[in-house]
């Protein structure tokens, strides 16, 4: 069945370091992936997305890598800042016309000054 | 930057009562969604809505739930007879300037529903 999971529930980094947040997905039919950031008391905030015909996509300070062979997704944040502290979710959308996003459990990123 | 807005931010209701959660999606978006997040758990899909009808719903979205787009701007989720286990954060989302899948969904900040 569909499931999206995360390897680590928490990640702690020093300010200025690069962060890597990982995500494993099990549905090989998924063709669209999104990373969301959720701060306390707020809704999921769109960070970056990637389609299955790509293996890398870059945004401002963020990069998403997709490895379809092992069904793995990662979010890299460069020069992590205290404002990056939040819970990060990956979400997948399965091809076939479904609009439903399936979310992972989330990784809590803590940036230490 | 356009955003999805939800009201109220917190709703406290007695078990068995009806509750209506309100959302104003991003203007000109075509697809609308409700998700929920029980404390400490994953965000779960409830329902998607397109062209004035439900396009997909999850097992959670049973007969106690309904959605409506009463006018050109609002999108509502109604729970007819609330249960204790309905306590959760409810998020509204919208997507699709042009329609179709593989579009980023943009979320509101949610309504915290507490059932007593």
Boltz contact constraints between the chains, C-beta under 6 A:
constraints:
  - contact:
      token1: [A, 32]
      token2: [B, 102]
      max_distance: 6.0
  - contact:
      token1: [A, 34]
      token2: [B, 104]
      max_distance: 6.0
  - contact:
      token1: [A, 42]
      token2: [B, 109]
      max_distance: 6.0
  - contact:
      token1: [A, 43]
      token2: [B, 91]
      max_distance: 6.0
  - contact:
      token1: [A, 43]
      token2: [B, 107]
      max_distance: 6.0
  - contact:
      token1: [A, 43]
      token2: [B, 108]
      max_distance: 6.0
  - contact:
      token1: [A, 43]
      token2: [B, 109]
      max_distance: 6.0
  - contact:
      token1: [A, 43]
      token2: [B, 110]
      max_distance: 6.0
  - contact:
      token1: [A, 44]
      token2: [B, 107]
      max_distance: 6.0
  - contact:
      token1: [A, 46]
      token2: [B, 104]
      max_distance: 6.0
  - contact:
      token1: [A, 46]
      token2: [B, 106]
      max_distance: 6.0
  - contact:
      token1: [A, 49]
      token2: [B, 104]
      max_distance: 6.0
  - contact:
      token1: [A, 99]
      token2: [B, 31]
      max_distance: 6.0
  - contact:
      token1: [A, 99]
      token2: [B, 48]
      max_distance: 6.0
  - contact:
      token1: [A, 99]
      token2: [B, 101]
      max_distance: 6.0
  - contact:
      token1: [A, 100]
      token2: [B, 45]
      max_distance: 6.0
  - contact:
      token1: [A, 100]
      token2: [B, 56]
      max_distance: 6.0
  - contact:
      token1: [A, 103]
      token2: [B, 42]
      max_distance: 6.0
  - contact:
      token1: [A, 103]
      token2: [B, 43]
      max_distance: 6.0
  - contact:
      token1: [A, 105]
      token2: [B, 42]
      max_distance: 6.0
